Amino acid sequence: MKTPLCDFDMDELTTLVENLGEQKYRAKQLMRHIVAFDCFDEYTDLPKTFISKLKESYIDRAVTEKTRVTASDGAIRYLFETQCGDLIESVYLPHDYGNSVCVSCQVGCGMGCVFCASGRYGIKRNLSAGEILSQVLYIARDKKACGGINKIVMMGSGEPLANYDNTLKFIRLVNSPNGLNIGMRSISVSTCGLPSAIEKLASDGASCTLSLSLHAAQDEKRKCIMRVAEKYTVESLIDALRTYFDKTGRRVVIEYILIDGFNDTDSDVQALKDRLKGLCCHINLIPLNPTDGCDMKPPPRKKAYAFCEKLKSVGLSATVRRSMGSDVAGACGQLKNRTAESKIIKKIP
């Protein structure tokens, strides 16, 4: 299998160019084509002999679009295929303040959260940094007329911190002035909670927005819906978040999927108050997006907002997130699963 060119940072590209007998300035030309998500035929400012050498060992694009569905609110869910035939999903989310893209970092997921379609069939493999980046580059090119991409969210299929090295490299690639030059404050990483990896992320200088998928503040309740809770306690996760804030100065986000009658009670308000005391954080309440094979349901809209107000009344910062794309298999993994199960893929020219 050939290596995607978008797997390389500028230093690596420079070495690659020189090893192929070209002048080092070719690396900047090459990077411009990579960021533009150009195919080899569009590398018109590079010698044909050089392009021929590149084609021998490298590919110009790490993913190809297989199909897409557009929601009534403008969100677009893309289904991509990697060069080895794996299917992955990404989502384009248009906002008044800019456009976001939510990317996948693994083929499948091994975390086993009961409410999530991504892990329904387990994990197959990690995506390379270039395969993650290609999702962003493709959508940025596709939506260039709409302003491109301003923000990146690692909240698609997979656990970013279980694919740590590639996640870190991806963050550095999109943050690089030679790349998309997207600031750390506009890059969000969502994790189910791997304490040592959270602390390492801060130590490695990735001061992006960190989101913890908490979903329950009591260990026993969290174990009912998240396999990772069997290994890591809520206390250990909050301690890791404190370390992250101390090292980066960045407020962390607590992602909290609201499940009707399960984690939206007064006792849950008290548990969140006790666990999050003194932590610089914001709680992002997300009404559950129902998935195939899961009988859990979101609370009524009125109840969700009432829960939010109760959190505010005890001194916690909280909002209810506006869900996008729910009418087009909006939850992570749904489009891929339905496509794979039906074996129907609309080809994109």
Salt bridges, closest charged atoms under 4 A:
GLU12 OE1 - LYS169 NZ 2.81
GLU22 OE1 - ARG26 NE 3.82
ASP38 OD2 - HIS33 ND1 2.78
ASP38 OD1 - ARG141 NH1 2.85
GLU42 OE1 - ARG61 NH2 3.71
GLU42 OE2 - ARG141 NH2 2.97
ASP45 OD1 - HIS33 NE2 2.58
GLU65 OE2 - ARG68 NE 2.75
GLU81 OE1 - LYS66 NZ 3.24
ASP86 OD1 - LYS124 NZ 2.50
ASP86 OD2 - ARG125 NE 2.70
GLU89 OE1 - ARG77 NH1 2.36
GLU131 OE2 - ARG125 NH2 2.93
ASP142 OD2 - ARG68 NH1 3.16
ASP204 OD2 - LYS200 NZ 3.30
GLU220 OE2 - LYS223 NZ 3.18
ASP260 OD1 - LYS303 NZ 2.91
ASP264 OD2 - LYS303 NZ 3.27
ASP266 OD1 - LYS310 NZ 2.79
ASP268 OD1 - LYS221 NZ 3.01
ASP292 OD2 - ARG338 NE 3.12
GLU309 OE2 - LYS312 NZ 3.50
GLU341 OE2 - ARG120 NH1 3.57
